[in-house]
Amino acid sequence: MLRYQIRLTGWVQGVGLRWFINTRAAVNQCTGWVQNQWDGSVLCELQGEESNVDAVLKEIRQGNQFIVVEQMEIHEIPTQTESGFHIR
């Protein structure tokens, strides 16, 4: 089990990225949260088994026709006891 804090920049607000991450996290049995930031970035904490977290990160990197991730800062942080994934 691991947990990452992820800051995303690029075309990431107003394009459905938080919903996209929420859906991908649920499908891959990950917990955590995602939130828009005042500077135009998106901050996310994602926790789960390494293969599941990696699957979500891969999908975030790929984006879609609306989401364009230019930069992804990833830092491993301590795991937490929580259930589900939430949009803040």
N, C-alpha and C positions, 0 to 999 in steps of 0.2 A: 504494500500500500504506500502510495506517495501522494504528495500535494504540491502543486505549482501555483505560484502567483504569476500571472501573464498580463503584460501591458501590450495592447495592440494599437498601432497607428496606421493611418492611411485613410481610405474611404470606408470608415467603420461605424459612423453614427448616422442614423436616419435611413439605414439600408437593411434593417432586419437582422443585424449581426447578433444581438442579444438573444432573440428568439431562435436563431440558427444554432447558437452554442447551447442554449437550453435544450433543444430537441436532440442534438448530437450527444450531449452529456447523458440524457435519459436513456437513449438507445444503447449507449455504451456503459451503463450502470455506474456513472460517476456522480459525485456530489460536489457542492460548492455554490458559487454565485457569480454573477456578471453584472457590471454597472458602468454606465456612461460616466466620463469624467469631464470636468469643466474645460480642460485643454483640448477637447476633441478626440481624445483617446478612449479606449474601452479597457477597463480593468476586470480581471477574472481570476477567481481561485478555483482550481479544478483538482479533485481528489478521486483516486481509484486505483485499481490494479494497473501496473505499468503499461501493459499491452492495451488496456482500454483508454487510458489517458493519451497514449501515443496515437491511437486511432482518432480521437477527438482533435488533437493538435494537427494531425495531417489534414483533416477536413477543414479546419480553420485556415490553414495555410493556403489551401486550394481555393477557398471562398466560393463565390458563384458569380453570376453576371452582374450583381449589384455590389457585392462585398469585395473590396480590394485591400488586402492586408499588405502594407509596405514594410512594416517592421513588427517583430514579435520579440519582446524581452521576456525571458522565462527564468524564474528563480525558484529553486526548491525551498519549501518552507515546511514547518512541522505540521503533521496531520492533525485533524480535529475530529471530534465526535459530532456527527451531524447526519441528517437524512435528507435526501433529495437535492435538487439543484434549483436555485432561485434567481429570478431577475430582480435586481434592486432598482 
